[in-house]
Amino acid sequence: MTLPIATPWLFSQPNQDPRAATGAALRWGVIATGRIASLVSRDLALLSDAELYAVSSRQQAAADAFASEFGFSRAYGDDDGQQGYQRLLADDAVDVVYVATPHAQHHQMVLAALNAGKHVLCEKAFTINAREAAELIAVARDKNLFLMEAVWSRFLPSMQRAFEIARSGELGTVRWVTADLGFPAPYSPTARLWAVKDGGGALLDLTVYPLLWALGTLGFPEAVSATGALNDDGVDTQNALTLEYHHGAQAQLTSSLLAYGPRAATVAGSLGYLQSLGSINNPKQLVVGIGREPLRTEHFDVAGLGYTYELREVTRCIQQGLTESPVMPLEDSLNTMRLFDGVRAQLGVSYPNDAR
């Protein structure tokens, strides 16, 4: 079955500042205090209608340090039989929660947040598998709460522009897409990227970015073939995906925890092509070549680190009473997890969550 291409929402004003308020302020809670929580919190502080209200960690000292660094009003660690995230979710003042834990904990944390009546932004990958994703989506819809996967690159002006160019017909009919993302990650069986229990591996952590270029220009594929390498722990260290489309188009996507790559994307059509410059998850330039015409380069800046755009979308949607984003609909997250399930079956990758 062919799944429909997503149509990203383009900002109504091309130069709109995502830091500008779009409604009443929301009080944010952040679950976890790792690197991505730090980066997102730094950008969250730039939104004029966001209040950095609460943060949770297993260790009270870690929560306290994070709250002090970023200006959160409340810090919750494990105490008196309650885990830090449970204490945060019990705080009635929290409006929306950002879940920044490792992949394998997303289902547990998001489910607890929804059951506590909180809106949720969940870091990618959305869950470990499609079964978990479907359950979270059903709960969110039943409770009429906002839920979104945090694929931050999808909201960047450069990505929105790349998808707009591909849809405009300027490139003609898109025939093939290539995209890669890789870096050599130091191995440790307990590090999030490598730990089986955390959902480690290149697929769940990196492939969402190359895949975004295929989905934004060609949509979901008819078929996917995958090859890759696994380490002794059963974690995929590298993978290569070929996406096949009913009209003959193809996409080749590569992700690696072993080697550096150009981190580039190419969208090739019957009339011309588009290439990204700068890492594919945050391109700063787009180069467009049409026939024999001179190349055109479009340049892009971002507000903050670039997470401001997805944070603005979450804030805007909640303020307007929406329960999902038209830019990042829940069906796309579910279909992505279905695609990843199929890839993992081909690679031979399984996680403890799969047996639950």
N, C-alpha and C positions, 0 to 999 in steps of 0.2 A: 504494500500500500504506500502511495506517495503521501508524505506529510507536507502540509503547506509551508511555504517560506514565511518566515516572520517578517513583519513590516515594522522596523524600528520607528519609534516616535521621534520626530525631529523637533528640536527646540523651536518654539514659535518665533523667537527672536534669535538669529544666529549668534549674536554676541551676548546673549543673556548670561548674566553672572549667576552661577548656581549658589553662590553664598547669600544672595538676596532672599529675604523672607517671602514666603508664598501663603502665609496664614499664621494661625496661633502657634506658639512655641510648643514643642513636644519634649517630654523628659525621657532621655535615653538611658538604657541599661546595657552594659557590655559584659558578656560572659566570656571570660578568659583574659589573660594578660600577656599573650605572646606577641610576636613581631607584627602579625597582621592586625591585631587589636590595637597596637600602638600606632601604626600607620593610619588606620581608619579613624581612630580617635583624634589624631592630629588634624585631620580634615574636617571631622565632625565639629570641632571647636570653631571652625570658620563660618559655619552656618548661623546666621543671625537669629533663626527661629528654632535652634536646637539647644537644649540644656543638657550638659554632661552631668547626669544625676547620680548614677550608681554603677559600680563595677564589682565583679565577683571573681574569686580565685579560690583554689583549694587551701592556700595558705593566707592567713589574715595579713601577714607582713607583705606579701606580694600585692594583695589588693590595696593595702594602705599606700605602698610606694607608687603604684600605678595611679591611684586617685590623686595623690599629691603632685605627681608629674603633670597630669593632664587637667586637673581641676575638677574632678568629680566630687560631688557632695557626700556620697555614701560609699563605703567600702565594705564588702561582705566576704568573709572567709568561712571555712568550716568552723562550726561552733555549736556546742550543746546538742550534738546528734544531727544537726542539719548541715547539709553541704552549702557552700557559698552561693551557688546558683539558686538553690532553693530559697535561701534567705532573700536574695535579690528579687525573685519572682513573687515572693510574699509581700513585697513592698507595693502598696496600692498606688504610690505616686509614679511608678514606672509606666510610661505609655507604650514604649516600643523597645524591643530587645534586639541587639546585634549579637549573633552567636558566632564566636571566633575560635571554637575548639577544633581539634583534629576531626577529619571526616567521619570517623566511626562513631563519634559522640553526637553528631548533628541530629540524628533522629530522636535520641533521648532528650536532648536539650530543647529542641524546637517543640516536641510534643508537650513537654512540661510547661513551656512558655505559653503555648496555645491554650492548654488546659487552665492556666492561670489568668487567661483573658488578655494576654499581651499580643500586640502586633509584632511581627518578626521579620528581620532581615538575616538570612543565614548565609554564611560564607560558602563559596563553591569548594569542592563539588557538593551539590545539594545534599546528597545522602550517599550511602555505599551502593545501594541498588534501587531499582525501580519500585520494588515492593515497598520499601521504606518511604520513597517519595510519594507514591500514591496514597499511602496512609496519612501523611502529613497534609497533603492537599485536601483530602476528604475532611479532615478535622478542621482545617482552617475555614473551609467553605461552610461546614456545618455550624461553626461558631461565628461566622461572619467577621472574621479577622483578616487583616492584611498579612500576606506572606510572600516573600520574594527571595530568590537566590541571588547572591551578591557576585554577579559577573560584571565587575566594574568597567571593564573595557568596552562593553556594549553601549555604554552611555557617553563615552568620550566624543567630543566634537569631530575628531579625526575619523573615528570608526563610523559615526553617523554619516559623515560625508562620503566615506568610501562606499557604504551601502547605497547611498543616494546616487552616486555616480553609476554604480553597477545596475541599479534599477532604471536609470534614466534612459538607457538605450545608447548612450554615448559610446560605450565599448562594443556595441552590437550584441549579439547573443553570446553570453558567457559560456565558454567551452571547457576551460580547466582552471583550477585553483591550486596553488601550492602554498604551504605555510609550514614553518618549523619553529620550535622553541626548545632550547637545550642549554645545559650547563653541567659541569662536573660537580656533583654534590658529594662532599666527604661522607664516607659510609660510617654509620653507627646503627646497630640493630634497634637502639632505643630512640633514635631521632625520628621525628614525625614523618619525614620523607621516606624513611626506610622501614618503619615498623609495620608489620603485618596487622597488628591489632588496631592500628590507627588508620588503616586504609592507605598505607604508603605506596609509592610507585609513581612512575611518570604519567600514567593514564589519568588518574583522578586529580592529580595536582597540576599538570601542565597542559594536557591535551585539550582542555576546554578552550584555550586561546587559539591554537591553530584551527580547531573545529569552528570557532566563531566566524572565521573568514569564509568557510564553506557554507555555513548555515545562513549567514547574512547576504550571500550572493547567489547561492544555488538552492538553499533550503535543505530539508532533511532528505537523505538519499534513499534510493530503492534498495541498495545492498551495500554492505561494508565487508571488506576483507582486511585482515590484520595479521601482521607478523611482529615478533618482538623477542627480546631476550629477558629471561628471568634469572635472578640470583638464587643462591642456595636457600634463601628464606621464602622463595616463591613470589617475590616482589618484581614487578616489571621495571627493568632498568632503562629500557628503550623500546619504543614501538613505532611502527609505520602503518598508517591506515590508508586504504584506497576506497574512496566513496564513489559509487556508481549511480548514475541518474538515467531515467527512462529515455531522455532525449539525447543520450550519448555523452553528456558532460561527465567529467571526472574531477576529483580532488585528491591530492596526495598530501598527507599530513604526517609530520615527524615530530616526536617528542623524545627527549633524552635527559637522563640524569648522569650521563657518562661523558658528554662532549659538548663543547661550545659549537654553536651554529650561527648563521647570520641573523637569525630571528627576523626573517623577512617573509612577506606575503606577496604573491602575484595573482592578479585576477585577469585572465586572458580571454578576450572576446573576438568576435569575427571582424570587428572594426578597429580594435585597439586593445590596450592593456593598462593596468594600474599596478603600481608597486608601492609598498610601504617602506619608509626609511625610519630608522629607530626601531626599538623592540616592538614586535607585533602586538603586544598587549597595551602599548601606549605610543603609537607612531606619532612622530612630530612632523613628518612630511609625507605627502602623497605625490608620486610622479605619475603623470598620465601621458601616454603616447598614443596618438590617433593616426593610423596610417603612416605617411611620410612627413606629417606635420612636425614642427619643433616640439620638444617635450615641454609639458607644463608642470610646474611644481607648486603645490599648495602647502602652506606652512600653518602649523597649529601650536597654540600655547594652551596650557591647562591651568585651572584655578587650583591652588594647593598642590597636592600630589596626584590629583586626578580622581580620587574617590569621592570628591564633592558632588559629582554629577549623579552617581547612583544614590547618594545620600539625599540629594535634592529630590530625586524621583520618589523615593520612599516617603519622604516628608510631605511632598505635594499630594501623593495618592492618599495618605492617611488623612490629611487635612480636608480632602475632598470626599472622603467617605468611600474610597475605592478599596476593594479587597485584594486586587492584584494589579500589577503594572501592565499597561498596554505595550511597553517597550520590552519587558522581560516577563511574558505571561507564564503562568505555572505549567501550562501544557508543554512549553518548550523545555522546561526543566525536567519534566517527566519523560519526554521523548529523548532527551539527552541521556538520562540514566538508562533508558531502554537500549539505546545505542551502545553505551558503555558496557552494559550487561552482555550484549552480544560480542563485543570485542574481548572482554575478559574470558568468555567461554572459548574463544579461539586461541587466546594466549595461554590459557590454563591458570588464570589468576583467581583465587578465591580468598575470602576474608571471613573471620569469625561471625560477623553480622549476617552473612548469607545463610547460616544454619539456624538463625533465630526465627 
